[in-house]
């Protein structure tokens, strides 16, 4: 007998597993959106035509796979989607998201030529009077803001670089137009509570947990970028491969 939502009793596949997979597809297809509350157990029983025991087992399996979270006294909710990044090679956020089939958009907030402060100047190993391009951007993952970043690029290495080039082509692709090919980076991570100013850009609350990422990017032996990013703690997770 074929039940609702493609759940079948005439196949040798456990009912709870079929229900779990149907629920997972509802999450991945965005039918059940991030942060939304799941239907009640009674509603799920009616929806899939199965017992409460089967529904509970499906919920436990989904929770074990990190798709949902139970909140005491409130119900069960869809967890925010996290993107894992292994830190064993040079990577680009945009390129990694593209591999996962996730659409990324970037909004350019600031493109200015400035004389940097001491921290930026020392990181880029510049002389006191040397200028940089200050590039401030918000990155969106499937229309959800996930990070705000400030990049500083030595102006003398990229004469004529414009905000329009960065917006249309991306920063690293624009830098490659100058025969600059980034091949390694040194990154530093720290857990922070997001500031009120940054929170408004990426749609979180003041003091929410976040990751502060500082990157120094190299092309050969030349330092070509100093970047400070604040990444939403509920979106990205980082892992290190040890050999």
N, C-alpha and C positions, 0 to 999 in steps of 0.2 A: 504494500500500500504506500503510495507516495503522499507525503504530508506537505504541510505548508513550507515555503522557502526551500524547496528541494531536499527536505529531510526525508529519508527513506528507511522503512523498516525491513525491506526485502533485499537488502544488501548486507554483506558481512563486515560492515563498518560500524563501530560503536556509535550509538545515538549521541552521546555527549560530545564525541569528537566532531560529528557532523554539525551539531549546534554550535560548538566552539568555532568551527571554520566559517559558518554563516555569520556569526557575530563579528569575527575578525574581518571578514570582507566588508561588513557594514562600516567598520572603523576605517579601513584602508581606502574605501571609496568615498569617505567623508560624509556618508549618510548619517553616521553618528560622529559628530564633530568633537575635536579636542576640547576637553573640559566639560562636555555635556554629560548629563546624568543618564545612565542606562535605564531602560524600562524595568519595572519591578519584576520580581520572580514570577508573580501571577501573570503579568502581561507577557513575559517571555514564554511561559508554559503555553499560553493561548496562541502566541505568535507561531511557535514551532510545533505545537501539538504533542508535547512531551511532558513527562512528570517533573515535579519540583526537584527530585533527586538528580535527574539528568541535567536540569538547568544549573543547579548548584555545582555539579562537577564540571560543567562547561565554563562557568564563571571562575572556578578555582584554576582551571587550566589556562584561561586567558590572563588571569592575574599572575600566574607563574611565568608567563611569556612576556610580562611587563606591558601589556596593552591597556589594562584597566587598574584602578586603585579603589579600595574600599575606604570610605571615610566614616568613622564612628558616628552613628546617629544621623547621618545625612544620606547614605546610599552608596552606590557604586558609580564611578565616573571614568570616562575615557582619559587616559593619561596623555600628556603632551608628548609629541613625537620627538625623540632624541636622535641625533645623527652622530654616529661614532666616528672618531678620527684617530687612526693609529699613527703614533709619532715616531716613525722609523725612516721617513724619507721626506724630501721637500714636497710640499703640496700647495695647492691653491683652493680656497674655499669654493670658488665658482666651479672649477673643474671637478672637484669631488662631488658636489651636489648634482652636476650634470650627469655624472656616471650613475647616480642613483635615480635618475629620472625626475629630479625635483627642479621645478622652475625657480630660478633666482632672478630677482630684479634689484637694481641698485639706484639709490637716489643720491645725487651729488648735492651736498649742502654748502661746501666751501671749496673754492680753488683760488688760492692767493699765493703771491710770492712774498716771502717774509724773511727777516733776519731771525733765526731761531733762538730759543733760550739756551741756557747752558746745557741742560740735559740732552736736548736734541743735537746740539752742536757736538758734544762729546761723543754721543753714540755714533754719529756719522763721521767723526774725526775731521771736522771742518775748521777752517780758520775763522777768527772772530767776525770778519766782515762778509763771509760767504753766505749766500742766500739759498733758501729751499722753497720748493713748492709745498704748501700745506694743503692737503686734500682730505676733507672730512666727508664721510659717506655713511649712509644707512643701508644695510643689506636686508633684503626680504626673502624669505623662503616660502614659496607658495602663498605670497601676499602677506606673510606674517613677519614682522620685523624681528630679526634675531641678533643683530649686532650693530654697534656703532663704532666706527674706526677712524682714527686720525693717522694718516700717512705723511711722512716727510721725506722728500726726494731732493737730492742735490741738484739745484737748478743748472749748474754749469755742465752737468752730464746730459741734460735733455733740453737743449735750447729750443724754444718755440713750442714746448708742450703746452696744451691748452685744456681747459676744463671740458670743452666739447669733445676733444679726442678721448679723454678719460671716460666720459659719460657714454660715448658711442661704442668705444672699443674695449673698455676695461683698462685698468691701470697697467697690469703686467703686459698685456698685448701692446699697449701704447709704448711701453718701455722697450719692447722687442723691436719696434720700428727703428730704434736708435742702435740696433745691434747689441742690445743689452739682454743677456739671457741669464735669468736667475737660476742658480744651481744649488744653493744651500741657504739655510737660515738657522739662527739661534733663537729659540723661543723660551720665554719665561712665563710661568703661569702662577696665578695666586687667586685664592677665593676672596671675594669682596662682597660688601653690601652696596648695591647700586645707589648712586647719588640721585637726588631729585631731578637734576638737570638731565642726566642720561636716561632716567626712567621714562621721561615723557617721550623720548625719541623711539623707544622700543616697546612701549605699551606694557610696562610693568609698574609695580608699586615702589615707592621710595623705600630703600633698605632691603629690597628683595635680594636673594642670593644671586650672584653672577660670577663670571670668570673674567679676570683681567689678564689679557694676553699681550705680551710685549715681544715684538719680532724685529730682529736685525737681519736684513736680507743681503746676500752677497751675489755678485757676478764675478766669478773667479776670485781674485783677492780684493776687489773693490766693494765697499759697502754702498749699496744703491737704494736702501730704504730703511727707515726706522718707523715702525708702526705700533700704535697702542690701540687695542680693541677692548671693548667691554661686550661680552657675549652672554646672552641669557642662560642662566643655569639650568633651565628646564628644556633647552633645545639641543645643546651639544654636550657630549661627553668625550673625554680623551683617554686613550690607552697607550701605554709604552710597551714596545716589544723588546724583551731582554734576551740576549743570546750569549 
